[in-house]
Amino acid sequence: MSSGIYTKIDKELQKRNERSLLRELKTSKGKDFCSNDYLGLSNHPEILQAMHEGINHLGLGSTASRLVRGHYQVFNDLEDVICGITQTVSSLFVANGFIANLGLIDALSDSRTHIFTDRLNHASILDGIRIAGSKKIYFNHLDYDDLETKLKKSNLDDSKIIIAESIYSMDGDRSDVKKLVDLKIKYNACLILDETHAFGVEGKKGSGLGTDYSEIDFRIFTLGKALGLEGGIITCNRSQAKDYLINCMRSFVFSTAPMPAIAYAGITAINLMSKMDREREHLAKVGILLREGLQAKAFHTGNSTTQIVPVLLSSEDEALAMADKFQKLGFDLRAIRPPTVARPRIRISLHSNHTELDVACLVRNF
Ligand SMILES: Cc1ncc(COP(=O)(O)O)c(C=O)c1O
């Protein structure tokens, strides 16, 4: 019985290897131009200290799901801080952003639901749609005419969900949030906006691109990227929505709560991040410099306008060779290949502690 599984495993690995698509785990070395530590907070002394304090006061694991004994006051405190900064009615802290998308979509949908998903949405969104068994309707990336055409065709009155990311993780381009909100209202749909790559970087006090729109039903955040920690957050704009998730979101109900110390440190991280406007301005500036520098050397950076800058390449081998070259030069850049993206690339991720000189050195080596 098991031998069939190993035949499948061997075949898949061989196929990936032949197509230069095999992944392997490499520890980090060289200057970081690939992680999502956009504000350089992953080693911030105040957050480190808060983490130590949190462990000293609250212990290690939460020991149970939040509906049993794993609920701590610090989770309420973190959720209040998040609602304050994102201007939302309620929020729910969970293990990570992947679980947040997966659990939310599954909880809201069933086989009758039509889910309109941007073609480049993240794997956690697609997996949420898959486990919910809903009808998946792709719209072309950032193409709101296409979205509207598809919304018009849907014969459902009340079970439509639109899902988009505010900043796209592999392309660094952005959604037009106003257009998404207009369509949501016009077609009486629910709107979910994944803000994981915008949190800390864009919007008022780094609160993301959806803060001005109270019509957005749910927004997804992570502490695992610009905030330098880990953990996912779902914000809601109707009071009953959180009660529903606490009762019906399976990955929340049936999972041990995160370490309370992470929530404790998360509050410090969010408070720090909200005051980092200068860093956000710098990040925008080095983004412009990087794109101009690469474009001057005839590299394609797609439609990026953010801290995420792809260098689009023509083959997997080219992406692997380029990543390897930069690793040897002391820059940590990684190749991103199918099936993660359709077109192979190097995904450069800028941090607010990168100097103009750092960016110039990087560009010089392309
Ligand atoms: C758009 C998007 N949503 C959700 C996630 C998952 O977030 P987390 O890393 O906190 O699990 C990611 C992670 O890469 C992402 O890029």
The ligand as an SDF file (V2000), in Angstrom:
LIG
                    3D

 16 16  0  0  0  0  0  0  0  0999 V2000
   -0.6100   37.4490    0.7450 C   0  0  0  0  0  0  0  0  0  0  0  0
   -0.2810   36.5410    1.8810 C   0  0  0  0  0  0  0  0  0  0  0  0
   -1.2650   36.1810    2.7250 N   0  0  0  0  0  0  0  0  0  0  0  0
   -1.0310   35.3740    3.7760 C   0  0  0  0  0  0  0  0  0  0  0  0
    0.2400   34.8930    4.0200 C   0  0  0  0  0  0  0  0  0  0  0  0
    0.4570   34.0090    5.2090 C   0  0  0  0  0  0  0  0  0  0  0  0
    0.9000   34.7750    6.2890 O   0  0  0  0  0  0  0  0  0  0  0  0
    1.8400   34.1020    7.4060 P   0  0  0  0  0  0  0  0  0  0  0  0
    3.2260   34.1230    6.8520 O   0  0  0  0  0  0  0  0  0  0  0  0
    1.6410   34.9200    8.6230 O   0  0  0  0  0  0  0  0  0  0  0  0
    1.3410   32.7060    7.5820 O   0  0  0  0  0  0  0  0  0  0  0  0
    1.2890   35.2460    3.1820 C   0  0  0  0  0  0  0  0  0  0  0  0
    2.6450   34.7120    3.4510 C   0  0  0  0  0  0  0  0  0  0  0  0
    3.5290   34.6790    2.6780 O   0  0  0  0  0  0  0  0  0  0  0  0
    1.0320   36.0950    2.0880 C   0  0  0  0  0  0  0  0  0  0  0  0
    2.0050   36.4610    1.2450 O   0  0  0  0  0  0  0  0  0  0  0  0
  1  2  1  0
  2  3  1  0
  2 15  2  0
  3  4  2  0
  4  5  1  0
  5  6  1  0
  5 12  2  0
  6  7  1  0
  7  8  1  0
  8  9  2  0
  8 10  1  0
  8 11  1  0
 12 13  1  0
 12 15  1  0
 13 14  2  0
 15 16  1  0
M  END
$$$$
